[in-house]
């Protein structure tokens, strides 16, 4: 499956619509202070965007291994009650003391989907109409019970076991962590959460969640655009350090056999992206970040 993110740089004081080319000069040629500013304000570069362009690069939170995170995990042990206290945004949850991070993130996803009631409603449906994420969760539970043939588990501590991650586990883990990222560091709009729960809308909503989580982990604050009286982007990403603002429109084409859609998936060699059809007039003259979504690779997954 392929998808496109349309990045619309916001106007920076020019009083004009904010298209800003990535560079007005060949690679290796530096823009001069007295040249016209590439934001098309009509001003000289040193009187317009130079100060912003020279600002220190965006700073983002990173974990102990150097990976980008939107906001550090907040947790502590409540030994008197035998619980671990963890935060998701401004909410406090009480979790089992030996729970792994994977288990916690998937519990946040399950809560977002609607918990046990949602899962029971989905399991009451014919198998071909159930939400694809329910199948991922059931696969995760089966691996934890040691019921999946061909996937061996190895004990890594008295309370923890690990196993090679299948494609379904990779899909579940990345979705769970993206949902946790948005709920912990930003906000997950109710309308987007509803689309994540709805099988027929999941594919497009999943891509929007992925794009938003990337911006959140890169140090941007997100302002979701919920009014849809006219065509507007999904959200505005603002960086605190550089003051950069980016209007983000995420587009994902529905494809048969992908993320719960009915039908057979197309062969990888024939999958393409029609940018103009996805973005319409908005695609003209914009910076495009094109992401090809390949099959998940093998990795590791921990479970109790």
C-alpha positions in Angstrom: 0.0 0.0 0.0 1.2 3.5 -0.7 0.3 6.8 0.9 1.1 10.5 0.6 1.5 13.2 3.1 1.0 16.7 1.8 3.1 19.2 3.7 1.9 22.8 3.4 4.4 25.2 5.0 2.5 28.0 6.8 3.0 31.6 5.9 5.7 33.3 7.9 4.7 37.0 8.1 4.5 37.6 4.4 0.8 38.3 4.2 0.6 35.9 1.2 -0.3 32.2 0.9 2.6 30.2 2.2 4.1 28.0 -0.5 7.8 27.8 0.2 10.0 25.8 -2.1 12.4 23.4 -0.5 15.3 25.3 -2.1 15.6 28.0 -4.7 19.3 27.2 -5.3 21.2 24.2 -6.6 22.6 21.8 -3.9 25.7 23.3 -2.3 24.9 26.9 -3.3 24.1 29.0 -0.2 21.3 31.6 -0.4 22.6 35.1 0.1 21.3 37.6 2.7 20.2 40.2 0.1 18.5 37.7 -2.3 14.7 37.6 -2.5 13.3 35.5 0.3 12.1 32.1 -1.1 8.8 32.4 0.8 7.7 34.9 -1.9 7.1 37.7 0.5 8.9 40.2 -1.8 11.3 41.0 1.0 15.0 40.4 1.2 16.0 37.1 2.8 17.8 38.8 5.7 14.6 40.9 6.4 12.3 37.9 6.4 13.0 34.2 7.0 16.8 34.2 7.6 16.5 34.3 11.4 14.0 31.5 11.4 16.1 29.4 9.1 19.2 29.9 11.3 17.4 28.9 14.4 18.9 25.8 16.1 17.5 22.6 14.7 14.4 21.1 16.3 15.0 19.3 19.6 13.0 16.3 20.4 12.8 13.9 23.4 14.8 10.7 23.1 14.8 7.5 25.2 17.9 5.9 26.7 18.7 4.2 23.4 18.4 7.4 21.4 15.0 6.7 19.8 12.6 9.6 19.3 9.8 9.8 21.8 7.1 12.4 22.1 7.1 12.5 25.9 8.9 10.5 28.5 7.0 7.6 30.1 5.6 8.6 33.5 5.5 5.8 36.0 6.2 4.8 39.5 5.8 1.7 41.8 3.1 1.6 44.5 4.6 -1.2 46.6 2.0 -1.0 49.3 -0.7 -1.9 46.8 1.4 -4.1 44.6 0.7 -1.9 41.6 2.6 0.2 39.1 1.2 3.7 38.5 1.5 4.9 34.9 0.2 8.1 33.2 -1.4 8.4 29.8 -1.6 12.2 29.2 -3.3 13.6 32.3 -4.9 10.3 33.3 -3.5 7.9 35.9 -3.8 4.2 35.5 -2.9 1.4 37.9 -1.2 -1.6 36.3 0.2 -5.0 37.3 3.8 -4.6 38.7 5.4 -7.0 36.2 3.6 -5.7 33.1 5.9 -5.1 30.1 5.8 -1.9 28.0 4.3 -3.9 25.1 1.5 -5.1 27.3 0.8 -1.6 28.6 0.7 0.0 25.1 -1.6 -2.7 23.8 -3.9 -2.1 26.9 -4.0 1.6 25.9 -5.0 0.5 22.4 -7.7 -1.9 23.7 -9.1 0.9 25.8 -9.2 3.2 22.8 -11.0 0.6 20.7 -13.7 0.2 23.4 -12.4 -2.4 25.7 -14.2 -5.7 26.4 -17.5 -4.5 25.1 -16.0 -3.6 21.7 -14.1 -6.9 21.5 -17.3 -9.0 22.4 -19.3 -7.1 19.7 -16.6 -7.8 17.1 -16.4 -11.5 18.0 -20.1 -11.8 17.6 -19.7 -10.9 13.9 -18.8 -13.3 11.1 -15.1 -13.6 10.9 -14.8 -11.8 7.6 -16.5 -8.7 9.0 -14.5 -8.4 12.2 -12.0 -5.5 12.7 -8.5 -6.5 11.6 -7.1 -5.2 14.9 -9.1 -7.8 16.8 -7.3 -10.5 14.8 -4.0 -8.9 15.8 -4.9 -8.9 19.4 -6.1 -12.5 19.4 -2.8 -13.5 17.7 -0.9 -11.7 20.4 -2.9 -13.5 23.1 -2.3 -16.9 21.4 1.4 -16.3 21.3 1.5 -15.4 24.9 -0.3 -18.7 25.7 2.3 -20.6 23.5 -0.4 -21.7 21.0 1.0 -20.4 17.7 2.9 -23.1 15.8 6.3 -22.1 14.5 6.8 -19.2 17.0 9.0 -20.3 19.9 9.1 -18.4 23.2 12.2 -17.8 25.3 12.2 -16.9 29.0 14.2 -13.7 29.6 13.3 -13.2 33.3 11.1 -15.0 35.9 8.1 -13.0 34.7 8.9 -12.3 31.1 9.2 -14.3 27.8 10.2 -13.1 24.4 9.4 -14.3 20.9 10.2 -13.3 17.3 7.5 -10.9 16.1 5.2 -11.9 13.3 3.8 -9.5 10.8 0.5 -9.3 12.8 2.5 -8.5 16.0 4.5 -5.8 14.3 1.2 -4.3 13.0 -0.4 -4.5 16.5 2.7 -3.1 18.2 3.2 -0.1 16.0 -0.5 0.8 16.1 -0.5 0.5 19.9 2.5 2.7 20.3 1.2 5.3 17.9 -2.1 5.5 19.8 -0.2 5.7 23.1 2.1 8.5 21.7 -0.9 10.6 20.7 -2.9 10.1 23.9 0.2 10.6 26.1 1.8 13.6 24.4 -0.9 15.2 22.4 -4.6 14.3 22.0 -6.4 11.7 20.0 -9.6 13.5 18.6 -12.8 11.6 19.3 -13.7 11.6 15.6 -10.3 9.9 14.7 -10.7 7.4 17.6 -14.2 6.5 16.2 -12.7 5.9 12.7 -10.0 3.7 14.2 -12.7 1.6 15.8 -14.8 1.3 12.6 -13.6 -1.4 10.2 -14.6 0.4 7.0 -12.7 3.6 8.0 -9.7 2.0 9.7 -7.2 2.0 6.8 -7.3 5.8 6.3 -7.5 6.5 10.0 -4.5 4.3 10.7 -2.4 6.3 8.3 -3.4 9.6 9.9 -2.5 8.2 13.3 0.9 7.1 12.0 1.7 10.5 10.4 0.6 12.4 13.5 2.6 10.2 15.8 5.8 10.8 13.7 5.3 14.6 14.1 4.6 14.2 17.8 7.8 12.2 18.3 9.8 14.8 16.3 9.0 17.5 18.8 5.9 19.1 17.3 2.8 20.2 19.0 -0.4 19.2 17.1 -3.5 21.3 16.6 -6.2 19.1 15.2 -8.6 20.6 12.7 -12.0 19.3 13.5 -14.2 21.7 11.6 -14.9 20.3 8.1 -17.3 22.8 6.6 -14.7 23.2 3.9 -11.6 21.2 2.9 -8.9 21.7 5.5 -5.8 19.7 6.6 -5.9 17.1 9.3 -3.8 19.1 11.7 -1.2 21.9 12.1 2.2 20.8 13.5 4.0 23.6 15.4 7.6 23.3 16.6 8.3 25.1 19.9 11.9 25.9 19.1 11.9 26.9 15.5 8.3 28.2 15.4 7.9 26.2 12.2 4.3 25.5 11.3 3.2 22.8 8.9 -0.3 22.1 7.8 -0.5 18.3 7.2 -3.0 16.5 5.0 -2.6 12.7 5.1 -4.0 10.7 2.2 -4.2 6.9 1.9 -5.9 5.1 -0.9 -8.1 2.2 0.0 -6.8 -1.0 -1.4 -8.5 -4.4 -1.4 -7.2 -7.0 1.0 -5.2 -4.4 3.0 -5.9 -3.6 6.7 -9.3 -5.3 6.7 -10.6 -4.2 3.3 -12.4 -6.9 1.4 -10.8 -8.6 -1.6 -7.4 -9.8 -2.6 -4.4 -7.5 -2.2 -2.7 -6.4 -5.4 0.7 -7.7 -6.3 3.5 -5.5 -4.9 4.9 -4.7 -8.4 1.7 -3.1 -9.6 1.0 -0.9 -6.5 1.5 2.8 -7.3 0.5 6.2 -6.0 -1.5 8.7 -8.1 -0.5 11.9 -6.2 -2.8 14.2 -8.2 -5.8 11.9 -7.7 -5.1 11.7 -3.9 -4.4 15.3 -3.3 -6.3 17.0 -6.1 -5.5 20.7 -6.5 -3.7 20.7 -3.2 -0.9 18.5 -4.7 0.2 21.2 -7.2 3.4 22.8 -6.1 3.6 21.3 -2.6 6.4 19.3 -0.9 5.4 15.7 -0.9 6.6 13.1 1.6 5.8 9.7 0.0 5.8 6.6 2.1 5.7 3.1 0.8 4.3 0.7 3.3 6.1 -2.6 2.9 5.4 -5.9 4.7 6.6 -5.8 8.4 10.0 -7.3 9.0 10.9 -9.8 11.7 11.6 -8.3 15.1 11.3 -9.1 18.8 8.3 -8.9 21.0 8.2 -9.4 24.8 5.3 -10.7 26.8 4.7 -12.2 30.2 
